[in-house]
Amino acid sequence: MKRTKRTLSLLVALAMVLLSATTAFAGTYSIFGDDNRTSVSTTSGTNYSICKIEITYDTGAVEYGTGFLISSTKVITAGHVLHYKNKTAKKLKLYFGCTGTKKANEIIEMDCTSENIYYSSSWANNHTVATDYGAIKLPKEVTGPTNFFTLKPAGSLTGKDITITGYEATEIVTGFTDWQLLQGKGTITSQNSSGSMLRTRTDALPGQSGSPVVYGGNVIGIYTSSADGGYFFDEPTTEANYITGITDDVKTALEKF
C-alpha cells in the first residue's frame, strides 16, 4: 500500500488537529517521495520480537513507540521513548504479535523504575542522536518468539541495504492501522566516523522510534529522528532520517543493563 506525498501531507495535518489534545508520538518522521512502507507479518521470524510500546509519562502524557527483543526479557528502544527533557516514562504497556487491532498475542504491563528502564546519562544531559538508545527489563519472559535480534557494530555501512520495521502511531496518517507492523526498505546514505550516527532516506512515521534497523540479519542501528528540513520531500533530495548506530560501546551498555 502506497500513499503519495501530497495525500500524506493533508492527512497528517488533519491527524494532528484531531489527536493533539489526547495523544502524542514518540519521535518524528520523514517520507521521501511516496510512502513505500508495506505491512508485514507480526508473528514470523524475528517480527514477533518487535513490540508496540504504549508509554505513560510522569507528566500524564501518553505516547507510542517501538521496541525489539534481544532476549526473552530485554527490549531495546530509543532513549527518547523512555525519557525526553522534562518527562520520564512512568508506566509501559508492550504489545507483542499484534493482530492488526489493539489485540496482541502477548501484552506486558509494568511500572518503571531505575532498575528496569535504562537510558544513558549522556542522553539525559545532551539529547544527541548518538546517545538516543535505551533498554527495558521486562518483569516476565515473552514466550512467543523463537528468534531474538542480535546487536552488531557493522563498520562501514554507506550504500548498504537496510530495513526499518515498527508500528506507527495513527491510522489517519496513512490508512494503515496503528497495529500493523510496517517495514520500509532503503540504504544508508552516510555515517559519521565512529558509526554512532547513520542517515537514510528509508520512510518512517510517528510511533516507529525505537525500531530495529537491520542489515545482514543483525541490528546495526535504532531508528530515532527525522530529517532536518521537514516531513515530506520530493526526490531527489539530500535530506535524510537519522539512525543511532550500534557501536561497541552502545552494544556493551545495552547488553550489560
N, C-alpha and C positions, 0 to 999 in steps of 0.2 A: 504494500500500500504506500503510495507516494502522495505528498501534498506539495503544491507549488509554493514558492516563497511569498507571493502576493496573498494567497489564501491564508497561509500561516500567519502573516502579519496581522490580518483582520481578526483572525480567531484568537490570537494571543492578546490583542488589545481588549477584546470582549471578555476573555477569561480573567484578565487581571482586574477588570471592573467588577465582575461578578464574585470573584473569590477573595479579593484583597481584605475584606472585612473578617474572614474566618480562617483562611488558610494561607500558609506561606510555603516557600520552596527552599530546600537546601541546595544552594548553589545557583549558578546562572548557566547560560546556554547560548549556542550559536548554530545556525543552519546555513549551509553553503550551497547555493542553488536550490534544487529540490530537496525535500526531506527523503533521503534514501534508506532510512532505517526500515527493518522488517520485524514482524512478530515471530518469535522462535519458541520452541517447547520450553516449559519451565521445569520439566522433570527429567530430561535426557542428559546423560553425561554429567559434566560439572554444572550445568544450568540450574539444577536443584540447589546447588550451593550458593546461588545468588539470591539475596533476600531483599524485599522491600522493607524499609525501616520507617516506622512512624515515631517521631521524636516529640515529646512534650518537654519544653524548656522551663527553666525556673522562672521565666517571665510570664508563663501561661501560654505562649505561642505554641502552635502545633505545626510541624513541618515534616517533609518526607525526603528520604534519601535512599541510597542503595548500599549494600554491603555484600561481602562474599566470604565464604568459609575457607580457612586454611587447615582446620581440624574440626572435629565434631563439636567443639565448644568455643572456638575463637573466630570472630568475624572481623574482617578488615574493612575500613571505610575511610572517607575523607575526614580530616581533623575538624573541618568546619561543620560537619554533621553533628559532632559532639560538643563543640564549643566555638563560639564566634563573638568576639568583642564583649558585649555585656550580657550574654546568655550562655547557659550551660545546660546540657541535657539532664533532665530530672527523671524521666521515665522513657523506656523504649518498648516498642512492640515490633517484633520481627516476624515477617511472613515468608515461609519457605514453600516452594512448589505452588505458587498462586494459580488459580484456575480460570483467570480472565475476569473474575469478580473479587470481592473482598474476602471470599473464602480461600483457604490455603490448606495444603496437606499438613503443615505444622505451623503453629503460632507460639512464640515465646514472648512473655511479658516480663519486664524486670525494672526494678528501681535502680538508679545509677548512683554509684559511689566511686571514690578514688581507687577502690580495689578492683572495680570491674569495667571501668572505661579508661582509655588512655589516649592522650594527645600530648605532644612534646611541649616543654616549656618554651622552646623556640617558637612554636606555633602560637602559643598563648600570648607571647610578647611581641611578635613581629608579623604574623599572618602573611608569610610568603608562600608562593607556590611550592617551593622545595620542601617546606615543613608541613604541608597540608595533608597529613596522614594520621590515622587513628586506629584503635583496636577496641574490641568489646569481648569480655569474657562472659559467656552465657552461663546461666545458673543450672542448666542441664544440657545433655547431649542432643544434638539434632540427629535423628535416627534414619531419615530417608536417604540422603545421598551416599553413594559409594565412592564418589570421586571428589576430592578436595583440590583447591587451587594451590599452586606452588609459586612462591615469590622468587624471582630470579633477576639479579642485575645482569643486563644483557649487552653492555658495551655500546658500540656504535650502532644506532638504530635508524638513522636518517634514511628514508626511502623504503623502509621495511613495512610490510603489510600487517595491519593490526585489526582487532575488533574491540568495540566498546559495547558492553551488554548490561542493561539495567532497566529499572522501572521508572517511567516518567511520572509526573505528579498530577496531571489533569487531562482527561479525555477531550476537553473542549479545545485544546491546542491543536490536536492532530486528527482526531477521530479514532485513535486507539483508546482502549480503556486504561484506567490507572493501573490495572492489574495484569496487563500483558507485558511479558518480558520482551524488550526491544533491543535489536542488535544493529549497530552501524559498522560499516567496513570502510577502511581508508588506509592512509600511510602516515608515518612520522615525517613531518616536513622539516623539522630542525630540532636540535637539542643543545643544551649548554655543555661546557667542557666536562663537568662532573657527572652528567647524566641525571641530575636531580630535577631537571625541568625539561619536559618534552613538549612539542607542539604538533597539532594535527588539524586537518580540516574534516575529520570524521564528525558527522552530525550527532548532536546530543541536546536534550531538552531538560526542563526542570525536573528534579527528582532523581536524575541519573548521577548526581555527585556521589562518589564512592564506588562507582562501577569499576570492575576489573578491566584493565587494558591488556589484552593478550596478544603475544607474539610467539610463534613456535610452540604453542601449548602451555606457556608459562605466563604469569602475570609480571609484566615489566613496568607497570605504572598504575596509578589510580586517577580516574578522571575527576578533575576538580574545578576548573574555571573556564569561563567563556572568553572569546576573542575580545581584544581591547576596543575595537571600533563599533561594537553593537551586536545585534542579534541575528540579522539576516543579510547575506552577502550574495551579490551576483558573482559568478565565476567567469574568468579567473580573478583571484584576489590574493593578496599577500597576508591577509588576516588568518588567524588560526586559534583553535581552542588550546587550553593548557592541560597538561598531564603532570602529576607529581611522580617523578621517576623512582623506581626501586633501586637504590644504591646499596652497597654493602652495609652502610650504617643504618639505613632505613630498614632493611631486611632484619638486621640484628635486633633493633629496637622493637619491632613488631613481633618477632618470634619469641623474644625473651619475656615480654609482658605476660 
